[in-house]
Amino acid sequence: MHARGERFLGYMASAADRGRFGNAMKIASARGALITTHDVPDCDGLGAAFALQRLFFRRGVLADIVTGPHIHLTDPLVEALEIRTKRWSDVPDSDARPIIVVDTNTPALLNGVSRRENQILMVIDHHQTGLSTLKPLYMIENQSAISASEIVASLIDRKFIDRKSALALAVGIAGDSERLNDAEVGTLHIFESLLMISGSSKKEVDGLAYPDLSPGMVAAILEEMKHVESELYGNKVIAVAASRLENPAILANEIRNMNASVVAVLSEQMGGWHRISFRVRFKEAHKGGIHANDIARRASEACGMPEGMRGGGHIDKAGAMIRGGYCEITKAIFEAAREAIDRAAGKQ
Ligand SMILES: [Mn+2]
């Protein structure tokens, strides 16, 4: 489908997107850039940021990757590619370089950015655009892309994608697509090209995207699994739990791997806030019509969260920040999950 010698690895970006990308690159080439991704970054966000940073370095542009706190699951990627990241606290207020954001468009997931005055130059994202979104000078979004990394791989001229960038983008794609299991042909094609450029194997990429959990982590997950609340609704399993792990998505993914249909995991934050990861089995989301982002939004609404603070994400993978008591929130989640199951059944 892609003839040898094509200029770009894939078609997750349009010609207009490439025009916007070129304009943003011109501005950043003159002024430098701060590249960032959502708080608690994943392999997709870091991979996409790293590939952009290498493109800047190649042009002699001063570009730093700046993030919120990391979690250990991205350590193998960071170490393998020697990705250097800064924290927002390391960047002085006087640093006026414009900001490039990858893998989110939600201000609530960008705590460091919202405290600063820097111009938002460009956003590259594959998530649903909610009510509260960044207003960058250039927006590049494609919700049919499964990862931000494949959009970036479609924006950069292939001759500027080196081995390290290719590996980072491949790991980003693998990380967001459940080891390519969820990927359609367009994504697979980009991934294969990246694999070839990187000189790495699929196994190496999977090892970086899905590092083995440490024994301590396995023990912690098993401990938390003892307290999962679950319900068999029709023939679907709804499971809700609390987690003290560094990211609620870790437990949510493990429970979904057991084939629970709808999963929500709450992580208590300061001031009565809960960070919540929602997961729906891939098949039920894409073929069954049960949508994680919809459940996140409705549960947020039921808990009195105002418009623009009702979570979001993908149909199989979503998140929300809800303020309230644990019991009140879990009740709202079960209710929203049952309704989503009923609605999906009604549609079929
Ligand atoms: Mn992503």
Residues whose N, C-alpha, C, O or C-beta is under 5 A from the ligand:
A	BS01	MN	D44 D103 I146 S147 A148 D176
